[in-house]
Amino acid sequence: MNTSMKKLVTVGLSTVMVSGIIAGCAKSDDSGNTASSESKTLRVTMALSEEEWAVMRKEIIPQFEQANNAKVEAIQVEAKDVVKKLEAMKQAGKMEIDLIAQDVNNTASLVSKGLVEDLSAYKSKIPSESIGKLVDAGDFEGKTYFLPYRPNVEINYYNEKKFNQYGLTPPTTWDELLHVAKTLKEKEQIGRLALKIKLSGDVIEIVEFIRQAGGDPLVLNDEGTIKAYTFLQELWPYLSEDTLKASFSSTNGFLAQESVYYAPNWPFGVNIIVKEGGKTEIKANSGYSGPAGAVKTLGGEVVGIPVGSPNKELAVSFMEYLMSKEVQETMVTKLGWPSFRSDVYGQVEDWQKPYFEATQKGLEVAVPLSNVPYWADVNKAINESLKEVVIDRKDVKTTLDKYAAVIQKAKSDYENK
């Protein structure tokens, strides 16, 4: 999920997450003598919301601590800050982090800068029940640097009551998406269909449009991208004004308060909107296809070990634990997170099943963003070019030619370093 949308856990969250039972526990050696076993501390970084931290602290971490005579010190670090933090520790010759849970779309620079361990020797620990692209996303040039932890993909929420009122069905193509947007605006004199396109943050949905038209975001002025931007220019006047304010958390509110009747968002919203909010009329499907087919952006996180980790083997054990069926089931049922394992959905409650079916269908066509070290420049070029096209109503081809050159320069600058 977009971590900038989450509420940060306070600094005090870098808290030791339970200890108790384990410290000072004893074990017997081969001779039968009883010896004291020293508890180790495993330092882990994650980027979670308060609700997610609560489940992690109460339902997941304590069992690992007990089984491994260890303490887990979990620290909130946003994905964009992980590289700087590890670089500083590496330069100081004092690595203090044992394991990172990192956004799958922010891993390339960690590999290119030599900040994470080669985990190829541990690839066999990945469960055979793994599905989707998350496993492949951890590989770089034939080596494995990250193991799967949790995949994510946006699903498309809609207000079934409002759709029925206006004789609409959830869109499955671009033409249907445009029809729904136009109809809702005509009926209510205000846009009720929102996309999460703030023109300043991540570009997950813009890249989906580009790829659904057969375009390449690293090229940007190809035929597919031109087609995608031309469609978005036509669609834009019919969108809700909330499109420019839509974040993970605000979109849940827009749907729950019925300021919008349709919006894509992460599956975690199901628990908030439907289970806690009681808005059972909010349904979801896997979204729409473009002229080149259905494509979603793979989100979520993978886990890796920083070079110089003081507790590498314990970190590997924690990775195995996070990938276990037991933990993955807890994440599905308690957090509404999708799983990369095919054998955990039997625990899903009946009311959750339609949403997880939409999520699974989305994951089938989900691919990561282009994981290149100069992605920040690409992200900025995509946002600025689309802003000129949909807000300033500039010519699509001319605008994309300008920003395609910006991307090529960023690529060239990186290669010539």
Steps between C-alpha positions, in 0.01 A plus 500: 500500500605855469684550826471878490131445568554324822504649840848488634554317813672723748867485563429301806385223280855390456407316800599159606190304424455262782755315686397330805487133479819444319779694660708284720340178392729201514576200284695179543820414311600153382645409838174578669634811672268793505643825364361847478415606146546865423210670327586681176334814368389503137460851358243526224369790289147512363258769383158430647190686609406502867235234436754278329758547775241394757450163331873457446571569868222287647447217253826437317824611667453352850483142369829542316667649804387212715607232255842653434600644837523839337364850521378676188561873496279638225560847358276706272701599193333615180613329179651820361723536807637145516782558249631809681484327835690194384757711311575700812546186710718336236726806473528512878596131503225424746196325360227502764212355296455127445202487265304740283146466364522714188254624238536266204524804272793652693761224502725567199715766666558274802647237268695738277658668805599166654292555812324161519625143526485247216238255628526250213609228744168541683269502198398141573327628814234673287182288537401290202147642536622843384298666223521822302796721409627584847761223503645612165513858624774404747740385227760721334729368224462138605544557873238517775521802730147502643250235609120545473310641794170648390368596156251774443288624215227760483142388455221721370228586749151605396177590676260230383193692623587809297600298197164318509319832540649624172493166316879470494732203527860518620721582199721231350628702199613857438183572304287382794712705741435813295129418478471458878688824567284695254174352629573571866596859423190550282268357769647685798661804334825412674767240433453185707770282346846550649842369411800520734696734274627793705752605234762529772544161667552150374386417149358153553172562318649714223744218419208258493331714232826519303554124511134424429553682170825315428726790595828506692538758781877502447448615141192718554449632147416164338166424334350332807582787735360752254179297491481485881557875548248582228239289681579658837468846345148406384406337832635770731209753487259231624704392802429596858706789636603257774730340242766761578469435877470125491736309723467157655327628812301786344360272229353273767328807640373616160337162442362465852353853498371460141677802356613255231330185375799341330872502580798262493684436825694234691314195642574604860212746456254210500536450874465872566209578268298179511585320824551797731292756312209271418483622140403166351379669180864572413608220271816450295629345181845471345462805277503570127701403194647731239547441128805279571335306782487493879806615693526590868796631697647256748553658840586360837827416667788256488753430774876533480807499725739798510868425435669476839188396693612398851244217511474364147392146586235623742379736227469205261292319763272804529463503121393136506254579777346789306458272197338222706139396447417594859620861466358546152156384623515752783585779255210402276235471771611776740635757254324422175840471329523280192740208527764368260407147614223303331416294809384764748169621364302220662493712817336798331153580638205480261445878488866549402501249215368724216765763581780243511380353171533847347844532657616160373378585151691827514817328616484270198573797272711707738860593421736726696588852393818522295760449771779721366732717712383818325131426566456817707568704184255285302233539770540877492489514119180294490325722754608827338418387148152379598433823687575698185274273296193476728513829691666737251345313202826502306562290189569139598774409251696823543486472876607136508791567263629763743483274803629193314820697447515573874482128575766413246732758654443355848583154366812626324618689809466186710684281248786749470561536871 
